[in-house]
Amino acid sequence: MKYIRIKNDGLIEPNALHLLGASTKDDTKIGQFGSGNKYALAYFIRNGYEPRIFSGKTELVVSTEKETFRDHEFNVIYIDGQKTSITDAMGKDWEFWQAIREVYCNAIDEGGHSLAFVPEIEPREGETHYYINAQKDVKAFVAEFDNYFAENKKVLFECKVGRIVEKSGSTANIYRRGVRCFNTNLKSVFDYDFNDIEIDENRLVKHSWRVEEKMWDVIFRCDNPELIRTILTQSAANGYIEGSIAEYSDINTSNMSDTFKDVLKNTRLAPAGYAGLLKADEVHNHVIIPTRIFNAVKGVIKDSNVGDRFKITVNGNAYRVIEPDKLQARTLQEANYFLEQVQFQVPYEIAVAVFDNKSVMGAADEGKILISDICLKRGVNEVVNTLIEEMIHIRHGVKDETRAMQTALITEMINYMKKINSITI
């Protein structure tokens, strides 16, 4: 029979398998909860892997006995004939890779660790050995070892937040201190290893949105232009974790490297949300990046590098002027007709635009009023409201939600009343 053997220097103490929640590890170690090796042991017993544990040449004999509690039967785990508080039902949602990962992590923390197939059990003085039967899952795990541990992977970039490492497997591999800590079906351009990210007792990331934040923090710090271009070019592809970013994630660019800024300034970029609006001759000379990332970095991008069809307002909103369809043109015409009838003049050019931020109803840019496609869908009243607001922005040079804006609005209202009533004050 073949076994997989996980070993480390030093001798395991029986209490490490008895006491749930007992851990002497500080935050420099991978383990911290004191429950993982118990969950792993329960998983192996429950699934017939017949674990055998040796402290030096002394075996810690693992067995179970059935007990009934409130009409339910449990297999209670015993170590060297001593009853523990553990049953083989613990970690019921765990998968094989989590259990074997746990044992290997403990070995890493102790030092002198290794994982290997062996033909027989051969305990050694001064070492802890953990053996399990080499079933199908075991062989698959070893074959895909790099998907679970980053220790053998080439580091492509490293900073104080974490590392970008070479890709393995078909889906994204996210590690914490070299150990897999996140499950996803998404693909990735590269794999990522964080120095720290909050995990739960299953050693899995507690909040998925933190993965996106940490990942882009590492990417923005990157000083390898080839890596940066590769990530920018591929991240917007469908199903990639680099482009799958929640709206509430905090994508922080404050630590962006000068190299990253130089790449942005020398690359023609377009947000993925607008990719379908590019002309055929523009597709080939633009790099399509995730819209959230475009929004985060647009303050760095030169206006000339977002193309003629993509501009950025003074408020930082990316937009593209479009030719209005029949319904949009009619709504805008009705809004202008209303203003004419009440003798209110908007003396500026008006254009219809698509904004990356769908909450934007309109904007003032380069002396022109931009009405969003979303605003036009809301009807004539919303368009009239937006036209007046943006006219005031241009005429008075004031910003939203300021005292200056309030004063400008009152001034316009007074001037309008004076005009229609031919009153002088």
VOLUMGU-151947 format. One line per 2 residues: for each residue x, y, z of N, C-alpha, C. Coordinates in steps of 0.1 Angstrom, whole numbers, plus 5000, padded with zeros to 4 digits. Example, Ala and Ser with C-alpha at 12.3 -4.5 7.8 and 13.67 -1.06 7.14 Angstrom:
2
5132:4943:5078:5123:4955:5078:5132:4967:5078 | 5128:4978:5071:5137:4989:5071:5129:5000:5079
***
This chain:
425
5008:4988:5000:5000:5000:5000:5009:5012:5000 | 5005:5022:4993:5012:5035:4993:5005:5045:5002
5014:5054:5007:5009:5064:5016:5014:5078:5012 | 5007:5088:5016:5013:5101:5015:5017:5105:5029
5030:5109:5030:5035:5112:5043:5038:5127:5044 | 5033:5133:5054:5036:5147:5057:5044:5147:5070
5056:5153:5070:5065:5153:5081:5070:5166:5085 | 5074:5168:5097:5081:5180:5102:5090:5177:5113
5099:5186:5116:5108:5185:5127:5101:5186:5140 | 5106:5180:5151:5100:5181:5164:5089:5170:5166
5084:5170:5178:5074:5160:5182:5061:5166:5185 | 5050:5160:5179:5037:5165:5182:5033:5161:5196
5026:5170:5203:5021:5166:5216:5006:5161:5215 | 5003:5150:5222:4989:5145:5221:4978:5155:5224
4981:5165:5232:4971:5176:5235:4968:5184:5222 | 4977:5184:5213:4974:5191:5200:4963:5185:5193
4960:5172:5196:4948:5165:5190:4937:5164:5199 | 4939:5167:5212:4928:5166:5222:4920:5179:5224
4927:5190:5225:4921:5202:5230:4917:5211:5218 | 4904:5212:5217:4898:5221:5206:4900:5235:5210
4905:5243:5200:4908:5257:5203:4921:5260:5209 | 4929:5250:5212:4942:5252:5218:4952:5255:5207
4958:5267:5207:4969:5270:5197:4978:5280:5204 | 4991:5277:5202:5002:5286:5208:5008:5294:5197
5002:5294:5185:5008:5301:5174:5005:5316:5174 | 5015:5324:5171:5013:5339:5170:5010:5342:5155
5008:5355:5152:5004:5359:5139:5015:5358:5128 | 5027:5353:5132:5037:5350:5122:5035:5336:5116
5027:5328:5122:5024:5315:5117:5012:5314:5108 | 5011:5303:5101:4999:5302:5092:4987:5298:5100
4988:5289:5109:4977:5285:5118:4975:5294:5129 | 4962:5295:5134:4960:5304:5145:4948:5301:5153
4939:5292:5148:4927:5289:5155:4927:5277:5165 | 4936:5268:5163:4937:5256:5171:4926:5246:5169
4920:5247:5157:4909:5237:5154:4912:5229:5141 | 4921:5234:5133:4923:5229:5119:4927:5214:5119
4937:5211:5128:4942:5197:5127:4931:5187:5132 | 4922:5192:5141:4911:5184:5146:4901:5182:5135
4898:5192:5127:4889:5191:5116:4894:5181:5105 | 4907:5183:5103:4914:5174:5093:4913:5159:5097
4916:5157:5110:4915:5143:5115:4901:5138:5114 | 4891:5146:5117:4877:5141:5116:4874:5138:5101
4879:5146:5092:4876:5144:5078:4882:5131:5073 | 4895:5128:5077:4901:5116:5072:4895:5104:5078
4891:5104:5091:4884:5092:5096:4871:5090:5090 | 4863:5101:5088:4850:5100:5082:4850:5094:5068
4861:5097:5061:4861:5093:5047:4871:5081:5044 | 4874:5074:5055:4881:5061:5053:4896:5062:5049
4903:5073:5053:4917:5075:5049:4926:5068:5060 | 4921:5064:5071:4929:5056:5081:4942:5064:5085
4940:5076:5090:4952:5084:5094:4961:5077:5105 | 4974:5078:5104:4983:5072:5114:4993:5084:5117
4994:5086:5130:5002:5098:5134:5013:5093:5143 | 5026:5097:5141:5037:5093:5149:5045:5105:5154
5047:5105:5168:5055:5114:5174:5069:5107:5177 | 5079:5110:5168:5091:5102:5169:5087:5088:5164
5091:5078:5171:5087:5064:5167:5075:5059:5175 | 5069:5068:5183:5057:5064:5191:5045:5068:5183
5036:5058:5181:5024:5061:5174:5013:5066:5183 | 5006:5077:5179:4995:5082:5186:4983:5075:5180
4978:5064:5187:4968:5056:5181:4954:5063:5180 | 4949:5063:5168:4936:5070:5166:4925:5060:5165
4914:5061:5172:4903:5052:5172:4890:5060:5174 | 4879:5053:5172:4866:5059:5175:4857:5050:5183
4848:5056:5190:4837:5048:5197:4824:5055:5195 | 4814:5047:5193:4800:5053:5191:4794:5058:5205
4788:5069:5204:4781:5074:5216:4768:5081:5211 | 4758:5080:5220:4745:5086:5216:4742:5098:5225
4738:5109:5218:4734:5121:5225:4721:5126:5219 | 4711:5127:5227:4698:5131:5223:4693:5124:5211
4694:5111:5212:4689:5102:5201:4697:5102:5188 | 4708:5109:5188:4717:5109:5177:4730:5102:5180
4735:5094:5171:4747:5086:5173:4759:5093:5167 | 4770:5094:5174:4782:5100:5170:4794:5091:5172
4804:5093:5163:4817:5086:5165:4826:5095:5172 | 4829:5093:5184:4838:5101:5192:4852:5096:5190
4862:5105:5187:4876:5102:5184:4883:5100:5198 | 4891:5090:5198:4900:5087:5209:4915:5087:5204
4924:5093:5213:4938:5093:5210:4945:5085:5221 | 4952:5074:5217:4958:5065:5227:4948:5060:5238
4936:5058:5234:4926:5053:5243:4920:5064:5251 | 4924:5076:5250:4918:5087:5258:4908:5094:5249
4896:5096:5255:4885:5103:5248:4888:5118:5246 | 4885:5122:5234:4886:5136:5231:4872:5142:5230
4872:5155:5228:4859:5162:5226:4855:5163:5211 | 4862:5155:5203:4860:5156:5189:4852:5144:5183
4843:5147:5174:4837:5136:5167:4841:5137:5152 | 4838:5126:5145:4842:5126:5131:4832:5134:5122
4823:5141:5129:4813:5149:5121:4818:5163:5120 | 4830:5166:5126:4835:5180:5126:4840:5183:5111
4838:5196:5108:4843:5200:5094:4835:5193:5083 | 4822:5192:5085:4814:5184:5076:4813:5190:5062
4816:5203:5061:4816:5209:5047:4830:5209:5041 | 4840:5204:5048:4853:5204:5043:4855:5195:5030
4864:5199:5022:4868:5191:5011:4882:5185:5014 | 4886:5175:5006:4899:5168:5008:4910:5178:5009
4911:5187:4999:4922:5196:4999:4924:5204:5011 | 4912:5208:5018:4913:5216:5030:4919:5208:5041
4916:5195:5042:4921:5187:5053:4936:5184:5051 | 4940:5180:5040:4954:5178:5038:4962:5191:5039
4956:5201:5034:4963:5215:5035:4966:5218:5050 | 4956:5215:5058:4957:5218:5072:4969:5211:5079
4970:5198:5076:4981:5190:5082:4995:5196:5076 | 4995:5199:5063:5008:5204:5058:5011:5218:5063
5001:5226:5066:5003:5239:5071:5009:5238:5085 | 5004:5229:5093:5010:5227:5106:5025:5222:5105
5028:5214:5095:5042:5210:5093:5050:5222:5089 | 5045:5230:5081:5053:5242:5077:5056:5251:5089
5046:5253:5098:5048:5261:5109:5059:5256:5119 | 5060:5242:5119:5070:5236:5128:5084:5236:5122
5085:5236:5109:5098:5236:5102:5102:5222:5098 | 5111:5221:5088:5116:5208:5083:5105:5200:5076
5096:5207:5070:5084:5200:5064:5087:5194:5051 | 5079:5184:5048:5079:5178:5034:5066:5170:5032
5063:5168:5020:5051:5160:5016:5055:5151:5005 | 5053:5138:5006:5058:5128:4996:5050:5115:4997
5050:5108:4985:5045:5095:4985:5056:5085:4990 | 5052:5076:4999:5061:5066:5004:5054:5052:5003
5063:5042:5001:5057:5028:5000:5053:5022:5013 | 5059:5027:5024:5056:5021:5037:5058:5031:5048
5054:5027:5060:5054:5036:5072:5068:5034:5079 | 5075:5045:5080:5088:5045:5086:5090:5057:5095
5085:5056:5107:5087:5068:5117:5102:5070:5120 | 5105:5082:5124:5119:5085:5128:5119:5093:5141
5130:5091:5148:5132:5099:5161:5133:5114:5158 | 5127:5122:5166:5128:5136:5165:5119:5143:5154
5110:5135:5148:5102:5140:5137:5087:5136:5140 | 5078:5144:5135:5064:5140:5135:5060:5136:5121
5054:5124:5120:5050:5119:5107:5035:5117:5107 | 5028:5121:5096:5014:5119:5094:5012:5112:5082
5006:5100:5082:5004:5091:5071:4989:5090:5068 | 4985:5090:5055:4972:5087:5051:4972:5078:5038
4962:5070:5036:4962:5061:5025:4962:5069:5012 | 4970:5064:5002:4971:5072:4989:4959:5068:4980
4948:5073:4983:4936:5071:4975:4936:5080:4963 | 4926:5080:4955:4925:5088:4943:4926:5103:4946
4919:5108:4956:4920:5122:4959:4934:5126:4963 | 4941:5117:4970:4954:5121:4974:4964:5123:4962
4963:5114:4952:4971:5115:4941:4968:5127:4933 | 4955:5131:4932:4951:5143:4924:4956:5155:4931
4956:5155:4945:4961:5166:4952:4976:5169:4950 | 4984:5158:4950:4998:5159:4948:5001:5164:4934
4993:5159:4924:4996:5163:4910:4993:5178:4908 | 4983:5183:4917:4980:5197:4915:4985:5205:4927
4996:5201:4933:5001:5207:4945:5003:5223:4944 | 5007:5228:4932:5009:5242:4931:4996:5250:4931
4985:5244:4929:4972:5251:4931:4969:5253:4945 | 4975:5246:4954:4972:5247:4968:4983:5254:4977
4995:5253:4972:5007:5259:4979:5015:5267:4968 | 5019:5279:4972:5027:5287:4963:5042:5285:4964
5047:5277:4973:5061:5276:4977:5070:5273:4965 | 5065:5266:4955:5074:5262:4944:5072:5271:4932
5063:5281:4933:5060:5290:4922:5070:5301:4920 | 5073:5305:4908:5081:5316:4905:5074:5329:4908
5081:5337:4916:5076:5350:4920:5079:5360:4909 | 5069:5366:4904:5070:5376:4892:5071:5390:4897
5065:5393:4909:5066:5406:4915:5063:5405:4930 | 5070:5412:4938:5068:5411:4952:5068:5425:4959
5059:5428:4968:5059:5440:4976:5054:5437:4990 | 5053:5447:4998:5049:5445:5012:5035:5439:5014
5026:5441:5004:5013:5436:5004:5012:5421:5000 | 5020:5417:4991:5020:5403:4986:5028:5401:4974
5024:5391:4966:5032:5387:4954:5023:5383:4942 | 5028:5386:4931:5022:5381:4918:5030:5369:4915
5024:5357:4913:5032:5345:4910:5027:5339:4898 | 5035:5330:4892:5032:5323:4879:5019:5316:4880
5012:5315:4869:4998:5308:4869:5000:5293:4869 | 4991:5287:4876:4989:5272:4875:4974:5269:4875
4971:5258:4869:4957:5254:4869:4948:5262:4860 | 4935:5259:4859:4926:5265:4850:4918:5277:4857
4918:5277:4870:4911:5288:4877:4921:5296:4886 | 4916:5307:4891:4924:5316:4899:4928:5309:4912
4941:5310:4915:4946:5305:4928:4950:5317:4937 | 4943:5318:4948:4946:5329:4957:4952:5323:4970
4963:5328:4974:4970:5323:4986:4972:5333:4997 | 4973:5328:5009:4977:5337:5020:4989:5331:5026
5000:5338:5026:5013:5333:5030:5016:5319:5024 | 5013:5319:5011:5017:5307:5003:5007:5296:5004
4996:5297:5011:4986:5287:5013:4973:5291:5007 | 4967:5282:4999:4954:5285:4992:4943:5289:5003
4936:5300:5000:4927:5305:5010:4913:5310:5003 | 4911:5306:4991:4899:5311:4984:4895:5302:4973
4882:5299:4972:4876:5291:4962:4869:5299:4952 | 4871:5297:4939:4865:5304:4929:4865:5296:4916
4855:5298:4907:4855:5292:4894:4860:5302:4884 | 4864:5314:4888:4869:5324:4879:4883:5321:4874
4887:5325:4863:4901:5323:4858:4909:5335:4863 | 4922:5335:4860:4930:5346:4863:4942:5347:4854
4947:5360:4852:4959:5362:4844:4971:5356:4851 | 4972:5359:4864:4983:5353:4872:4976:5349:4885
4984:5342:4894:4980:5339:4907:4985:5349:4917 | 4979:5350:4929:4983:5360:4938:4984:5355:4952
4995:5359:4959:4998:5354:4973:4998:5367:4982 | 4989:5368:4991:4989:5379:5000:4996:5376:5013
5003:5386:5019:5009:5385:5031:4999:5383:5043 | 4988:5390:5041:4978:5389:5051:4964:5392:5045
4954:5385:5049:4940:5387:5045:4932:5380:5055 | 4921:5385:5060:4913:5379:5071:4907:5366:5066
4909:5356:5074:4903:5342:5071:4895:5338:5082 | 4886:5328:5079:4878:5322:5090:4884:5309:5095
4877:5301:5103:4883:5289:5109:4885:5278:5098 | 4879:5280:5087:4882:5270:5076:4894:5274:5067
4901:5285:5072:4912:5290:5065:4909:5296:5051 | 4896:5300:5050:4892:5306:5037:4889:5321:5039
4891:5329:5029:4889:5343:5030:4875:5346:5036 | 4875:5355:5046:4862:5358:5052:4853:5367:5044
4859:5376:5037:4851:5386:5028:4857:5385:5014 | 4849:5381:5005:4854:5379:4991:4859:5392:4985
4852:5403:4988:4856:5416:4982:4870:5420:4986 | 4875:5415:4997:4889:5418:5001:4899:5412:4991
4896:5402:4985:4905:5396:4975:4907:5406:4964 | 4896:5412:4959:4897:5422:4948:4906:5433:4952
4904:5438:4964:4911:5450:4969:4926:5447:4970 | 4929:5436:4977:4943:5432:4979:4950:5429:4965
4943:5422:4956:4949:5419:4944:4953:5431:4936 | 4944:5441:4935:4947:5453:4927:4957:5462:4935
4957:5461:4948:4967:5469:4955:4981:5464:4951 | 4983:5451:4950:4995:5445:4946:4998:5448:4931
4988:5447:4923:4990:5450:4909:4994:5465:4907 | 4988:5474:4913:4991:5488:4912:5005:5491:4916
5010:5484:4926:5024:5486:4931:5034:5480:4921 | 5030:5472:4912:5039:5465:4903:5049:5475:4896
5061:5471:4894:5071:5479:4887:5077:5472:4875 | 5069:5462:4870:5073:5454:4858:5064:5458:4847
5068:5466:4837:5059:5470:4827:5053:5459:4819 | 5060:5448:4817:5055:5437:4809:5043:5430:4816
5045:5428:4829:5034:5423:4838:5022:5432:4837 | 5024:5445:4839:5013:5454:4839:5005:5454:4826
5012:5454:4815:5005:5454:4802:4998:5441:4800 | 5003:5430:4805:4997:5417:4803:4984:5417:4811
4984:5422:4824:4972:5422:4832:4962:5431:4826 | 4966:5443:4822:4956:5453:4816:4950:5447:4804
4958:5441:4796:4953:5435:4783:4943:5424:4785 | 4945:5415:4795:4937:5403:4796:4926:5404:4807
4927:5414:4816:4918:5414:4828:4904:5416:4825 | 4901:5423:4814:4887:5425:4810:4880:5413:4803
4888:5403:4800:4882:5391:4794:4871:5385:4803 | 4861:5379:4797:4850:5374:4804:4855:5362:4813
4850:5363:4826:4853:5353:4836:4866:5353:4843 | 4873:5365:4842:4886:5366:4849:4884:5374:4862
4891:5369:4872:4890:5375:4886:4895:5389:4886 | 4905:5393:4878:4910:5406:4878:4899:5416:4874
4890:5412:4866:4879:5421:4861:4866:5420:4868 | 4865:5410:4877:4853:5408:4884:4853:5415:4898
4849:5428:4897:4851:5436:4909:4837:5441:4914 | 4834:5439:4926:4822:5444:4932:4821:5459:4933
4809:5465:4931:4808:5479:4931:4812:5485:4945 | 4811:5478:4955:4814:5483:4969:4829:5481:4972
4837:5474:4964:4851:5472:4967:4858:5485:4966 | 4868:5487:4975:4876:5499:4975:4889:5497:4967
4889:5502:4955:4901:5500:4946:4909:5512:4948 | 4920:5510:4956:4928:5522:4961:4941:5523:4952
4943:5534:4946:4954:5537:4937:4965:5545:4943 | 4964:5548:4956:4973:5557:4962:4987:5552:4962
4989:5539:4961:5003:5534:4961:5008:5529:4947 | 5001:5535:4937:5005:5531:4923:5019:5535:4920
5026:5526:4914:5040:5528:4911:5042:5537:4899 | 5053:5544:4898:5056:5553:4887:5056:5545:4874
5060:5532:4874:5060:5524:4862:5046:5522:4857 | 5037:5519:4867:5023:5517:4863:5017:5530:4857
5020:5541:4863:5015:5554:4857:5021:5556:4843 | 5033:5553:4841:5039:5554:4827:5032:5545:4817
5029:5533:4821:5022:5524:4812:5008:5530:4808 | 5001:5535:4818:4988:5541:4816:4989:5553:4806
4999:5561:4809:5000:5573:4800:5005:5570:4786 | 5009:5558:4784:5014:5555:4770:5006:5544:4764
4994:5542:4769:4985:5531:4763:4971:5537:4760 | 4966:5534:4749:4953:5539:4745:4943:5529:4752
4934:5535:4761:4926:5527:4769:4911:5530:4767 | 4903:5520:4769:4888:5521:4769:4882:5512:4779
4872:5517:4786:4865:5508:4797:4857:5497:4790 | 4857:5486:4797:4850:5474:4791:4835:5477:4788
4829:5485:4796:4815:5489:4794:4812:5496:4781 | 4823:5501:4775:4821:5508:4762:4827:5500:4750
4832:5489:4753:4839:5481:4743:4831:5479:4730 | 4818:5477:4732:4809:5475:4721:4806:5488:4713
4810:5499:4718:4808:5512:4711:4820:5517:4703 | 4831:5509:4704:4842:5513:4696:4840:5510:4681
4845:5519:4673:4845:5516:4659:4855:5505:4655 | 4852:5499:4644:4861:5488:4640:4876:5492:4639
4879:5504:4635:4893:5508:4634:4899:5512:4647 | 4890:5513:4657:4895:5517:4671:4898:5504:4679
4891:5493:4676:4893:5481:4684:4907:5477:4685 | 4914:5478:4674:4928:5472:4674:4938:5481:4680
4935:5493:4683:4946:5502:4689:4941:5507:4703 | 4932:5500:4709:4928:5503:4722:4929:5490:4731
4933:5492:4743:4933:5481:4753:4921:5483:4762 | 4913:5473:4762:4900:5473:4769:4903:5468:4783
4900:5476:4793:4903:5473:4807:4889:5473:4815 | 4889:5466:4826:4876:5466:4834:4872:5480:4837
4859:5483:4836:4853:5496:4838:4857:5501:4852 | 4856:5493:4863:4860:5497:4876:4874:5502:4877
4883:5495:4870:4897:5499:4870:4899:5512:4862 | 4892:5513:4851:4893:5525:4843:4889:5537:4851
4878:5535:4859:4873:5546:4867:4883:5550:4878 | 4890:5539:4883:4900:5542:4894:4912:5549:4889
4916:5546:4877:4929:5552:4872:4927:5563:4862 | 4915:5567:4859:4913:5577:4849:4919:5591:4852
4922:5593:4864:4929:5606:4868:4943:5606:4863 | 4949:5594:4860:4963:5593:4856:4964:5593:4841
4953:5588:4834:4953:5586:4820:4953:5600:4812 | 4961:5601:4803:4961:5613:4794:4948:5613:4786
4942:5624:4784:4930:5625:4776:4932:5620:4762 | 4944:5622:4757:4947:5617:4743:4948:5602:4742
4949:5596:4754:4951:5581:4754:4938:5574:4757 | 4927:5581:4758:4914:5574:4759:4906:5575:4746
4913:5580:4736:4907:5581:4722:4898:5593:4720 | 4895:5595:4708:4886:5606:4705:4872:5604:4709
4868:5592:4711:4854:5588:4715:4852:5587:4730 | 4863:5588:4738:4862:5587:4752:4868:5599:4758
4861:5607:4766:4867:5619:4772:4863:5618:4787 | 4870:5627:4795:4868:5627:4809:4864:5641:4814
4854:5642:4821:4849:5655:4826:4858:5660:4837 | 4857:5673:4841:4865:5678:4852:4862:5671:4865
4850:5665:4866:4846:5658:4878:4851:5643:4878 | 4858:5640:4867:4864:5626:4866:4855:5616:4860
4844:5620:4854:4835:5610:4848:4839:5608:4833 | 4841:5595:4829:4844:5592:4816:4830:5592:4808
4831:5597:4795:4819:5597:4787:4822:5596:4772 | 4812:5593:4764:4814:5593:4750:4801:5599:4744
4803:5609:4735:4792:5615:4728:4787:5606:4718 | 4773:5605:4717:4767:5596:4708:4757:5604:4700
4753:5598:4689:4742:5603:4680:4729:5598:4686 | 4720:5608:4690:4708:5603:4697:4699:5595:4687
4692:5585:4693:4682:5578:4684:4669:5587:4683 | 4659:5582:4676:4647:5590:4674:4640:5594:4687
4639:5585:4696:4632:5587:4709:4640:5597:4717 | 4653:5596:4718:4662:5605:4726:4661:5619:4720
4661:5620:4706:4661:5633:4700:4647:5640:4702 | 4637:5632:4702:4623:5637:4705:4622:5643:4719
4627:5635:4729:4627:5639:4743:4635:5652:4745 | 4646:5653:4739:4654:5665:4740:4648:5677:4733
4641:5675:4722:4634:5685:4715:4622:5690:4723 | 4615:5681:4730:4604:5686:4738:4609:5694:4750
4620:5690:4756:4626:5698:4767:4629:5712:4762 | 4636:5713:4751:4639:5726:4746:4627:5735:4742
4617:5728:4737:4604:5735:4734:4598:5741:4746 | 4598:5733:4757:4593:5738:4770:4600:5750:4775
4613:5750:4774:4621:5761:4779:4619:5773:4770 | 4617:5772:4757:4613:5783:4748:4600:5789:4752
4590:5780:4755:4577:5785:4758:4577:5793:4771 | 4585:5790:4780:4586:5798:4793:4596:5809:4793
4602:5811:4781:4612:5821:4778:4625:5820:4787 | 4629:5807:4788:4641:5804:4795:4652:5800:4785
4663:5807:4784:4673:5804:4774:4684:5796:4780 | 4688:5785:4773:4700:5778:4776:4710:5780:4764
4719:5790:4765:4727:5794:4754:4740:5786:4752 | 4739:5773:4754:4751:5764:4752:4747:5752:4743
4757:5747:4736:4756:5735:4728:4752:5724:4737 | 4743:5715:4732:4738:5704:4739:4741:5691:4732
4747:5681:4738:4750:5668:4732:4745:5657:4741 | 4742:5645:4735:4738:5633:4742:4751:5625:4744
4752:5619:4756:4765:5612:4759:4761:5599:4768 | 4770:5589:4767:4769:5578:4775:4780:5579:4785
4777:5578:4798:4787:5579:4809:4790:5566:4815 | 4802:5565:4820:4806:5552:4826:4799:5551:4840
4796:5562:4846:4789:5562:4859:4774:5564:4856 | 4766:5553:4857:4752:5553:4853:4743:5562:4862
4749:5568:4873:4741:5577:4881:4742:5591:4876 | 4751:5594:4867:4752:5607:4861:4741:5611:4852
4734:5621:4854:4723:5626:4846:4728:5636:4835 | 4739:5643:4838:4744:5652:4829:4757:5658:4834
4764:5666:4825:4777:5672:4829:4779:5684:4820 | 4788:5692:4825:4793:5703:4817:4807:5701:4814
4811:5701:4801:4825:5699:4797:4828:5707:4785 | 4839:5714:4786:4844:5722:4774:4833:5732:4769
4825:5738:4778:4815:5747:4775:4803:5741:4768 | 4802:5728:4769:4790:5721:4763:4783:5713:4774
4769:5713:4772:4761:5705:4781:4759:5691:4776 | 4762:5681:4785:4761:5667:4781:4749:5661:4788
4739:5656:4781:4728:5650:4787:4729:5635:4785 | 4729:5627:4796:4731:5613:4796:4719:5605:4790
4722:5594:4784:4712:5585:4779:4702:5581:4790 | 4707:5579:4802:4698:5576:4813:4689:5587:4816
4694:5599:4816:4685:5611:4819:4674:5611:4808 | 4677:5609:4796:4667:5610:4785:4656:5599:4787
4659:5588:4793:4650:5577:4796:4640:5582:4807 | 4644:5591:4815:4635:5595:4826:4625:5606:4822
4626:5611:4810:4616:5620:4806:4620:5635:4805 | 4610:5643:4800:4612:5657:4797:4616:5665:4810
4609:5662:4821:4611:5670:4833:4626:5668:4838 | 4631:5656:4838:4644:5653:4842:4654:5660:4833
4651:5660:4820:4660:5667:4811:4661:5682:4813 | 4649:5688:4815:4648:5702:4818:4656:5706:4830
4654:5698:4841:4661:5700:4853:4676:5699:4851 | 4681:5689:4843:4695:5688:4841:4701:5699:4832
4693:5703:4822:4698:5714:4814:4700:5727:4822 | 4691:5730:4830:4692:5742:4839:4704:5741:4848
4705:5729:4855:4717:5727:4864:4730:5729:4857 | 4732:5722:4845:4745:5723:4839:4747:5736:4833
4737:5743:4829:4739:5757:4824:4745:5766:4835 | 4740:5764:4847:4745:5772:4859:4759:5768:4862
4763:5755:4860:4777:5751:4862:4786:5758:4853 | 4782:5759:4840:4790:5766:4830:4791:5781:4833
4779:5787:4834:4778:5802:4835:4785:5807:4848 | 4783:5800:4859:4788:5805:4872:4801:5798:4877
4804:5787:4870:4816:5780:4875:4816:5774:4889 | 4804:5770:4893:4802:5765:4906:4800:5749:4906
4803:5743:4918:4802:5729:4919:4789:5725:4926 | 4786:5712:4924:4774:5707:4931:4774:5707:4946
4763:5709:4952:4761:5708:4967:4771:5718:4974 | 4772:5730:4969:4780:5741:4975:4771:5753:4978
4776:5762:4987:4769:5774:4989:4769:5783:4976 | 4780:5782:4969:4781:5789:4956:4770:5785:4946
4768:5772:4946:4758:5766:4937:4744:5771:4941 | 4741:5772:4954:4729:5776:4959:4726:5791:4956
4737:5799:4957:4736:5813:4954:4733:5815:4939 | 4740:5808:4931:4739:5809:4916:4724:5805:4912
4719:5795:4918:4705:5791:4915:4695:5802:4919 | 4697:5808:4930:4688:5819:4935:4689:5831:4925
4702:5834:4921:4704:5845:4912:4698:5842:4899 | 4698:5830:4894:4692:5827:4881:4677:5828:4882
4671:5824:4893:4657:5825:4895:4652:5839:4896 | 4660:5848:4903:4656:5862:4903:4657:5869:4890
4668:5866:4882:4670:5871:4869:4659:5867:4860 | 4654:5855:4861:4644:5849:4852:4630:5857:4856
4627:5858:4868:4615:5865:4872:4615:5880:4868 | 4627:5886:4869:4628:5900:4864:4626:5901:4849
4631:5891:4842:4630:5891:4827:4615:5890:4822 | 4609:5880:4828:4595:5877:4823:4585:5887:4827
4588:5895:4838:4579:5905:4843:4584:5919:4840 | 4595:5920:4833:4601:5933:4829:4602:5942:4842
4608:5937:4852:4609:5944:4865:4624:5947:4867 | 4627:5959:4872:4640:5963:4875:4641:5965:4890
4651:5959:4896:4653:5962:4910:4668:5965:4913
***
